[in-house]
Amino acid sequence: MQAFVTRRIPREGLAALSQAGVCSIQQWDSDEPIPRSELLAGVAGKHGLLCVLSDQIDKEVLDAAGSNLKTISTLSVGVDHLALEEIKKRGIRVGYTPDILTDATAELSVALLLATCRRLPESVEEVKNGGWTTWKPLWMCGYGLSGSTVGIIGLGRIGQAVARRLKPFGVKKFLYTGSRPKPENAVEFQAEFVPLAKLAEESDFVVVTCSLTPDTKGVCNKDFFSRMKKTSVFINTSRGAVVNQEDLYQALVSGQIAAAGLDVTTPEPLPTDHPLLSLKNCVILPHIGSATYATRSAMSVLAANNLLAGLKEESMPSELQL
């Protein structure tokens, strides 16, 4: 059997693949995205595919792979880059990497929230450019978590992990919204399930940790931002397409909301001349939610083991149920 790997992955994952003796490996050995033409050529005739979240695995790729393709393993928890209906139709199994990146992404979410609400990047820049002249009572003031209301859009694994880390900061109340109430997830934080509009209206901090679905695409839009407090801070570490970025820009420029922190954008990377990058009250990171050495290593091993199990027609450690 043959498998194609679309990116240079941590050596632990590659070792798991090569040492198993299950399949021969062809790899796009680069940190940079594989060109579309190389992807289409690389998957041809392969039995397995190990991809990353920036690879669009659509009908064209599946057609190029042909009938041999039985297993796709993605080095991600998100699967919005996979044409799932088409994959299901062809009887292809899918492995993914949930749980492993929960803690790292939650840590980054909290770090981004604190950096945004306390204006850390802006403050660092003032030190460097000479803007720091003396201590001033109101200079560089931001917003604190103590006594606040935090609204979480998507109280899944990552949403819960974020709430767990924010609770000791003295958060007074947690709100959450999603496709349905999840009392089993909410009980630890005494979080209240509310409609999206109410979450926007009552939250001092909004943290987006939901999956990207047809229902969540563009859900954070002009109407949503118009309901938020002028002192509210908006954080997104889920997927860029959950947010209408033009509406977010207007909300930030007009003072409709205080600040925003994004680890995900549309597109990725965000063009360096994008209007959001001109704003002092918008902190943007390059999609580094899971970027710890230990997390990425563990993700690569799980992705490798998912691929191997699929090729051997065995139970995967983490299989997406289609």
Secondary structure, 3 states (H helix, E strand, C coil): CEEEECCCCCHHHHHHHHHHCCCEEEECCCCCCCCHHHHHHHHCCCCEEEECCCCCECHHHHHHHCCCCCEEEECCCCCCCECHHHHHHCCCEEECCCCCCHHHHHHHHHHHHHHHHCCHHHHHHHHHHCCCCCCCCCCCCCCCCCCCEEEEECCCHHHHHHHHHHHHHCCCEEEEECCCCCHHHHHHHCCEECCHHHHHHHCCEEEECCCCCCCCCCCECHHHHHHCCCCCEEEECCCHHHECHHHHHHHHHCCCCCEEEECCCCCCCCCCCCHHHHCCCEEECCCCCCCCHHHHHHHHHHHHHHHHHHHCCCCCCCEECC
